[in-house]
Amino acid sequence: MKTEQCRSLLIRAMCAVSDGSDDIPEAVSAVKSMVGRYGRAVAEEAVQIHGGMGVTNEMNIGHYLKRLMMIDMSFGNADFHRRRFCSSRYREQALDLALAS
C-alpha cells in the first residue's frame, strides 16, 4: 500500500514535469515527502522481520535501509518537503484567513 502510494505520486510528479505544469514544486514535494516517510518505514519493517540478519552485510536489506535514509536526507528531508507542500497547497487559504482577521 505504501509503495503504491509513492508510485502514484511519482507518476503524478513525472506528468507535471513533462507537461510543464505550474504545480511541479508541489508534486515533487509530495512525492519526496512520502518516499522519505514510507520508504524508511518499509525498510525498517523489513529489518524487523529479518531480525539481526537484516542489518548484516550478507543481506541487502541493511543496504536498502541505509540508502533510503540517505535519499530521505538528500535535497531536504520529508519534514521539509511536507512543510513546503502545505505552504504551496494551502497558500490561498492562509492568505484568506490572514485577511479575514
KOLFI-709881 format. One record per atom (N, C-alpha, C): residue number from 1; residue in one letter; atom name; x, y, z. Coordinates in pm, whole numbers, plus 50000, padded with zeros to 5 digits. Layout:
BEGIN
+-----+----+----+-------+-------+-------+
:   i : aa : at :    c1 :    c2 :    c3 :
+-----+----+----+-------+-------+-------+
: NUM :  A : CA :     X :     Y :     Z :
...
+-----+----+----+-------+-------+-------+
***
This chain:
BEGIN
+-----+----+----+-------+-------+-------+
:   i : aa : at :    c1 :    c2 :    c3 :
+-----+----+----+-------+-------+-------+
:   1 :  M :  N : 50083 : 49881 : 50000 :
:   1 :  M : CA : 50000 : 50000 : 50000 :
:   1 :  M :  C : 50088 : 50126 : 50000 :
:   2 :  K :  N : 50189 : 50128 : 50085 :
:   2 :  K : CA : 50276 : 50246 : 50094 :
:   2 :  K :  C : 50355 : 50265 : 49966 :
:   3 :  T :  N : 50405 : 50156 : 49911 :
:   3 :  T : CA : 50484 : 50168 : 49788 :
:   3 :  T :  C : 50395 : 50209 : 49670 :
:   4 :  E :  N : 50271 : 50163 : 49669 :
:   4 :  E : CA : 50179 : 50200 : 49561 :
:   4 :  E :  C : 50145 : 50348 : 49567 :
:   5 :  Q :  N : 50128 : 50401 : 49687 :
:   5 :  Q : CA : 50100 : 50543 : 49700 :
:   5 :  Q :  C : 50219 : 50626 : 49652 :
:   6 :  C :  N : 50339 : 50584 : 49689 :
:   6 :  C : CA : 50460 : 50653 : 49642 :
:   6 :  C :  C : 50472 : 50645 : 49491 :
:   7 :  R :  N : 50442 : 50530 : 49435 :
:   7 :  R : CA : 50450 : 50513 : 49289 :
:   7 :  R :  C : 50349 : 50604 : 49219 :
:   8 :  S :  N : 50228 : 50614 : 49274 :
:   8 :  S : CA : 50126 : 50701 : 49214 :
:   8 :  S :  C : 50168 : 50848 : 49220 :
:   9 :  L :  N : 50224 : 50890 : 49333 :
:   9 :  L : CA : 50271 : 51027 : 49345 :
:   9 :  L :  C : 50387 : 51054 : 49250 :
:  10 :  L :  N : 50472 : 50956 : 49230 :
:  10 :  L : CA : 50584 : 50971 : 49137 :
:  10 :  L :  C : 50534 : 50988 : 48995 :
:  11 :  I :  N : 50435 : 50911 : 48956 :
:  11 :  I : CA : 50377 : 50924 : 48822 :
:  11 :  I :  C : 50314 : 51061 : 48805 :
:  12 :  R :  N : 50246 : 51109 : 48910 :
:  12 :  R : CA : 50186 : 51243 : 48906 :
:  12 :  R :  C : 50294 : 51350 : 48889 :
:  13 :  A :  N : 50403 : 51338 : 48962 :
:  13 :  A : CA : 50512 : 51435 : 48952 :
:  13 :  A :  C : 50577 : 51430 : 48814 :
:  14 :  M :  N : 50595 : 51309 : 48760 :
:  14 :  M : CA : 50654 : 51296 : 48626 :
:  14 :  M :  C : 50563 : 51359 : 48521 :
:  15 :  C :  N : 50434 : 51343 : 48535 :
:  15 :  C : CA : 50339 : 51405 : 48441 :
:  15 :  C :  C : 50344 : 51557 : 48451 :
:  16 :  A :  N : 50354 : 51608 : 48574 :
:  16 :  A : CA : 50362 : 51753 : 48593 :
:  16 :  A :  C : 50488 : 51809 : 48529 :
:  17 :  V :  N : 50599 : 51739 : 48545 :
:  17 :  V : CA : 50726 : 51785 : 48485 :
:  17 :  V :  C : 50719 : 51778 : 48333 :
:  18 :  S :  N : 50668 : 51669 : 48279 :
:  18 :  S : CA : 50664 : 51655 : 48132 :
:  18 :  S :  C : 50566 : 51751 : 48067 :
:  19 :  D :  N : 50459 : 51789 : 48140 :
:  19 :  D : CA : 50362 : 51884 : 48086 :
:  19 :  D :  C : 50404 : 52029 : 48108 :
:  20 :  G :  N : 50504 : 52051 : 48192 :
:  20 :  G : CA : 50544 : 52189 : 48224 :
:  20 :  G :  C : 50441 : 52259 : 48309 :
:  21 :  S :  N : 50375 : 52183 : 48393 :
:  21 :  S : CA : 50268 : 52235 : 48477 :
:  21 :  S :  C : 50319 : 52335 : 48582 :
:  22 :  D :  N : 50227 : 52414 : 48635 :
:  22 :  D : CA : 50263 : 52511 : 48739 :
:  22 :  D :  C : 50283 : 52446 : 48875 :
:  23 :  D :  N : 50230 : 52326 : 48893 :
:  23 :  D : CA : 50239 : 52262 : 49025 :
:  23 :  D :  C : 50354 : 52163 : 49037 :
:  24 :  I :  N : 50463 : 52186 : 48963 :
:  24 :  I : CA : 50579 : 52098 : 48972 :
:  24 :  I :  C : 50638 : 52095 : 49113 :
:  25 :  P :  N : 50662 : 52212 : 49177 :
:  25 :  P : CA : 50719 : 52207 : 49313 :
:  25 :  P :  C : 50629 : 52133 : 49412 :
:  26 :  E :  N : 50499 : 52152 : 49397 :
:  26 :  E : CA : 50404 : 52084 : 49486 :
:  26 :  E :  C : 50407 : 51933 : 49465 :
:  27 :  A :  N : 50407 : 51890 : 49340 :
:  27 :  A : CA : 50408 : 51746 : 49310 :
:  27 :  A :  C : 50538 : 51680 : 49353 :
:  28 :  V :  N : 50650 : 51747 : 49329 :
:  28 :  V : CA : 50779 : 51691 : 49368 :
:  28 :  V :  C : 50791 : 51685 : 49520 :
:  29 :  S :  N : 50745 : 51788 : 49589 :
:  29 :  S : CA : 50750 : 51786 : 49735 :
:  29 :  S :  C : 50661 : 51676 : 49792 :
:  30 :  A :  N : 50547 : 51652 : 49729 :
:  30 :  A : CA : 50457 : 51546 : 49777 :
:  30 :  A :  C : 50524 : 51411 : 49766 :
:  31 :  V :  N : 50586 : 51381 : 49652 :
:  31 :  V : CA : 50650 : 51250 : 49635 :
:  31 :  V :  C : 50773 : 51238 : 49724 :
:  32 :  K :  N : 50851 : 51344 : 49737 :
:  32 :  K : CA : 50970 : 51339 : 49822 :
:  32 :  K :  C : 50933 : 51317 : 49968 :
:  33 :  S :  N : 50826 : 51381 : 50012 :
:  33 :  S : CA : 50781 : 51364 : 50149 :
:  33 :  S :  C : 50735 : 51221 : 50176 :
:  34 :  M :  N : 50658 : 51166 : 50084 :
:  34 :  M : CA : 50606 : 51031 : 50103 :
:  34 :  M :  C : 50715 : 50925 : 50090 :
:  35 :  V :  N : 50807 : 50943 : 49997 :
:  35 :  V : CA : 50917 : 50846 : 49983 :
:  35 :  V :  C : 51003 : 50848 : 50109 :
:  36 :  G :  N : 51030 : 50968 : 50160 :
:  36 :  G : CA : 51108 : 50976 : 50284 :
:  36 :  G :  C : 51039 : 50910 : 50401 :
:  37 :  R :  N : 50910 : 50931 : 50411 :
:  37 :  R : CA : 50833 : 50877 : 50523 :
:  37 :  R :  C : 50807 : 50727 : 50509 :
:  38 :  Y :  N : 50751 : 50688 : 50395 :
:  38 :  Y : CA : 50711 : 50549 : 50376 :
:  38 :  Y :  C : 50828 : 50459 : 50340 :
:  39 :  G :  N : 50924 : 50509 : 50264 :
:  39 :  G : CA : 51040 : 50427 : 50228 :
:  39 :  G :  C : 51117 : 50382 : 50350 :
:  40 :  R :  N : 51136 : 50474 : 50439 :
:  40 :  R : CA : 51207 : 50441 : 50563 :
:  40 :  R :  C : 51126 : 50342 : 50647 :
:  41 :  A :  N : 50994 : 50361 : 50653 :
:  41 :  A : CA : 50909 : 50271 : 50730 :
:  41 :  A :  C : 50912 : 50129 : 50674 :
:  42 :  V :  N : 50907 : 50117 : 50542 :
:  42 :  V : CA : 50910 : 49985 : 50478 :
:  42 :  V :  C : 51043 : 49917 : 50505 :
:  43 :  A :  N : 51153 : 49991 : 50493 :
:  43 :  A : CA : 51285 : 49933 : 50517 :
:  43 :  A :  C : 51301 : 49891 : 50663 :
:  44 :  E :  N : 51251 : 49973 : 50755 :
:  44 :  E : CA : 51260 : 49937 : 50897 :
:  44 :  E :  C : 51176 : 49814 : 50929 :
:  45 :  E :  N : 51059 : 49800 : 50864 :
:  45 :  E : CA : 50977 : 49681 : 50884 :
:  45 :  E :  C : 51049 : 49557 : 50831 :
:  46 :  A :  N : 51117 : 49571 : 50717 :
:  46 :  A : CA : 51191 : 49458 : 50661 :
:  46 :  A :  C : 51304 : 49415 : 50754 :
:  47 :  V :  N : 51372 : 49511 : 50814 :
:  47 :  V : CA : 51477 : 49478 : 50910 :
:  47 :  V :  C : 51416 : 49409 : 51032 :
:  48 :  Q :  N : 51301 : 49456 : 51078 :
:  48 :  Q : CA : 51233 : 49392 : 51192 :
:  48 :  Q :  C : 51198 : 49248 : 51161 :
:  49 :  I :  N : 51148 : 49224 : 51042 :
:  49 :  I : CA : 51107 : 49089 : 51004 :
:  49 :  I :  C : 51226 : 48994 : 51003 :
:  50 :  H :  N : 51340 : 49042 : 50954 :
:  50 :  H : CA : 51457 : 48956 : 50942 :
:  50 :  H :  C : 51545 : 48957 : 51066 :
:  51 :  G :  N : 51513 : 49041 : 51162 :
:  51 :  G : CA : 51589 : 49043 : 51286 :
:  51 :  G :  C : 51731 : 49091 : 51265 :
:  52 :  G :  N : 51825 : 49037 : 51342 :
:  52 :  G : CA : 51964 : 49078 : 51336 :
:  52 :  G :  C : 52028 : 49054 : 51200 :
:  53 :  M :  N : 51979 : 48954 : 51128 :
:  53 :  M : CA : 52034 : 48927 : 50994 :
:  53 :  M :  C : 52006 : 49043 : 50898 :
:  54 :  G :  N : 51902 : 49120 : 50925 :
:  54 :  G : CA : 51863 : 49228 : 50836 :
:  54 :  G :  C : 51965 : 49341 : 50827 :
:  55 :  V :  N : 52050 : 49354 : 50927 :
:  55 :  V : CA : 52147 : 49463 : 50925 :
:  55 :  V :  C : 52290 : 49415 : 50897 :
:  56 :  T :  N : 52307 : 49289 : 50867 :
:  56 :  T : CA : 52441 : 49239 : 50835 :
:  56 :  T :  C : 52473 : 49267 : 50688 :
:  57 :  N :  N : 52600 : 49256 : 50653 :
:  57 :  N : CA : 52642 : 49281 : 50516 :
:  57 :  N :  C : 52603 : 49168 : 50421 :
:  58 :  E :  N : 52564 : 49053 : 50475 :
:  58 :  E : CA : 52526 : 48941 : 50390 :
:  58 :  E :  C : 52389 : 48960 : 50327 :
:  59 :  M :  N : 52304 : 49044 : 50386 :
:  59 :  M : CA : 52170 : 49067 : 50332 :
:  59 :  M :  C : 52160 : 49209 : 50279 :
:  60 :  N :  N : 52086 : 49225 : 50172 :
:  60 :  N : CA : 52072 : 49356 : 50108 :
:  60 :  N :  C : 51981 : 49452 : 50185 :
:  61 :  I :  N : 51905 : 49401 : 50279 :
:  61 :  I : CA : 51807 : 49484 : 50349 :
:  61 :  I :  C : 51875 : 49600 : 50422 :
:  62 :  G :  N : 51984 : 49572 : 50488 :
:  62 :  G : CA : 52057 : 49678 : 50559 :
:  62 :  G :  C : 52107 : 49785 : 50465 :
:  63 :  H :  N : 52151 : 49745 : 50346 :
:  63 :  H : CA : 52197 : 49841 : 50246 :
:  63 :  H :  C : 52081 : 49928 : 50197 :
:  64 :  Y :  N : 51964 : 49864 : 50177 :
:  64 :  Y : CA : 51848 : 49940 : 50133 :
:  64 :  Y :  C : 51805 : 50040 : 50240 :
:  65 :  L :  N : 51810 : 50000 : 50365 :
:  65 :  L : CA : 51775 : 50091 : 50474 :
:  65 :  L :  C : 51868 : 50212 : 50474 :
:  66 :  K :  N : 51997 : 50188 : 50463 :
:  66 :  K : CA : 52093 : 50299 : 50461 :
:  66 :  K :  C : 52069 : 50389 : 50340 :
:  67 :  R :  N : 52043 : 50327 : 50228 :
:  67 :  R : CA : 52020 : 50406 : 50107 :
:  67 :  R :  C : 51894 : 50491 : 50118 :
:  68 :  L :  N : 51787 : 50432 : 50172 :
:  68 :  L : CA : 51664 : 50508 : 50189 :
:  68 :  L :  C : 51680 : 50621 : 50290 :
:  69 :  M :  N : 51762 : 50600 : 50392 :
:  69 :  M : CA : 51789 : 50707 : 50487 :
:  69 :  M :  C : 51864 : 50821 : 50419 :
:  70 :  M :  N : 51957 : 50789 : 50331 :
:  70 :  M : CA : 52031 : 50893 : 50259 :
:  70 :  M :  C : 51941 : 50964 : 50156 :
:  71 :  I :  N : 51853 : 50890 : 50093 :
:  71 :  I : CA : 51759 : 50951 : 49999 :
:  71 :  I :  C : 51669 : 51049 : 50073 :
:  72 :  D :  N : 51626 : 51011 : 50193 :
:  72 :  D : CA : 51541 : 51100 : 50273 :
:  72 :  D :  C : 51614 : 51229 : 50308 :
:  73 :  M :  N : 51742 : 51220 : 50337 :
:  73 :  M : CA : 51817 : 51339 : 50379 :
:  73 :  M :  C : 51865 : 51424 : 50262 :
:  74 :  S :  N : 51870 : 51370 : 50143 :
:  74 :  S : CA : 51917 : 51446 : 50026 :
:  74 :  S :  C : 51811 : 51544 : 49979 :
:  75 :  F :  N : 51853 : 51665 : 49948 :
:  75 :  F : CA : 51766 : 51769 : 49894 :
:  75 :  F :  C : 51648 : 51802 : 49985 :
:  76 :  G :  N : 51667 : 51793 : 50114 :
:  76 :  G : CA : 51560 : 51822 : 50210 :
:  76 :  G :  C : 51491 : 51694 : 50253 :
:  77 :  N :  N : 51473 : 51681 : 50382 :
:  77 :  N : CA : 51410 : 51558 : 50432 :
:  77 :  N :  C : 51258 : 51565 : 50419 :
:  78 :  A :  N : 51190 : 51461 : 50465 :
:  78 :  A : CA : 51045 : 51451 : 50450 :
:  78 :  A :  C : 50973 : 51565 : 50520 :
:  79 :  D :  N : 51021 : 51608 : 50635 :
:  79 :  D : CA : 50956 : 51718 : 50707 :
:  79 :  D :  C : 50964 : 51849 : 50629 :
:  80 :  F :  N : 51082 : 51877 : 50572 :
:  80 :  F : CA : 51099 : 51998 : 50491 :
:  80 :  F :  C : 51001 : 51999 : 50375 :
:  81 :  H :  N : 50992 : 51887 : 50304 :
:  81 :  H : CA : 50905 : 51882 : 50187 :
:  81 :  H :  C : 50758 : 51879 : 50226 :
:  82 :  R :  N : 50724 : 51826 : 50341 :
:  82 :  R : CA : 50585 : 51830 : 50389 :
:  82 :  R :  C : 50545 : 51975 : 50415 :
:  83 :  R :  N : 50633 : 52052 : 50481 :
:  83 :  R : CA : 50604 : 52194 : 50506 :
:  83 :  R :  C : 50596 : 52271 : 50374 :
:  84 :  R :  N : 50686 : 52239 : 50281 :
:  84 :  R : CA : 50685 : 52307 : 50151 :
:  84 :  R :  C : 50557 : 52276 : 50075 :
:  85 :  F :  N : 50514 : 52152 : 50077 :
:  85 :  F : CA : 50390 : 52112 : 50011 :
:  85 :  F :  C : 50270 : 52185 : 50071 :
:  86 :  C :  N : 50263 : 52187 : 50203 :
:  86 :  C : CA : 50149 : 52251 : 50270 :
:  86 :  C :  C : 50145 : 52401 : 50244 :
:  87 :  S :  N : 50261 : 52466 : 50247 :
:  87 :  S : CA : 50263 : 52611 : 50222 :
:  87 :  S :  C : 50226 : 52641 : 50077 :
:  88 :  S :  N : 50263 : 52555 : 49985 :
:  88 :  S : CA : 50228 : 52575 : 49845 :
:  88 :  S :  C : 50080 : 52544 : 49821 :
:  89 :  R :  N : 50035 : 52436 : 49877 :
:  89 :  R : CA : 49898 : 52390 : 49853 :
:  89 :  R :  C : 49794 : 52477 : 49919 :
:  90 :  Y :  N : 49822 : 52523 : 50039 :
:  90 :  Y : CA : 49723 : 52595 : 50118 :
:  90 :  Y :  C : 49757 : 52743 : 50133 :
:  91 :  R :  N : 49835 : 52798 : 50041 :
:  91 :  R : CA : 49876 : 52939 : 50046 :
:  91 :  R :  C : 49755 : 53031 : 50038 :
:  92 :  E :  N : 49661 : 53002 : 49948 :
:  92 :  E : CA : 49546 : 53088 : 49931 :
:  92 :  E :  C : 49456 : 53089 : 50055 :
:  93 :  Q :  N : 49437 : 52972 : 50118 :
:  93 :  Q : CA : 49356 : 52968 : 50239 :
:  93 :  Q :  C : 49422 : 53045 : 50352 :
:  94 :  A :  N : 49555 : 53037 : 50361 :
:  94 :  A : CA : 49627 : 53110 : 50466 :
:  94 :  A :  C : 49614 : 53260 : 50442 :
:  95 :  L :  N : 49621 : 53303 : 50317 :
:  95 :  L : CA : 49604 : 53445 : 50287 :
:  95 :  L :  C : 49462 : 53492 : 50318 :
:  96 :  D :  N : 49363 : 53409 : 50286 :
:  96 :  D : CA : 49225 : 53444 : 50317 :
:  96 :  D :  C : 49203 : 53456 : 50467 :
:  97 :  L :  N : 49262 : 53365 : 50544 :
:  97 :  L : CA : 49249 : 53372 : 50690 :
:  97 :  L :  C : 49318 : 53496 : 50746 :
:  98 :  A :  N : 49432 : 53529 : 50689 :
:  98 :  A : CA : 49505 : 53647 : 50736 :
:  98 :  A :  C : 49428 : 53775 : 50705 :
:  99 :  L :  N : 49366 : 53780 : 50589 :
:  99 :  L : CA : 49289 : 53899 : 50552 :
:  99 :  L :  C : 49158 : 53909 : 50631 :
: 100 :  A :  N : 49102 : 53795 : 50667 :
: 100 :  A : CA : 48975 : 53795 : 50742 :
: 100 :  A :  C : 48994 : 53841 : 50886 :
: 101 :  S :  N : 49110 : 53819 : 50943 :
: 101 :  S : CA : 49129 : 53857 : 51083 :
: 101 :  S :  C : 49191 : 53992 : 51099 :
+-----+----+----+-------+-------+-------+
***
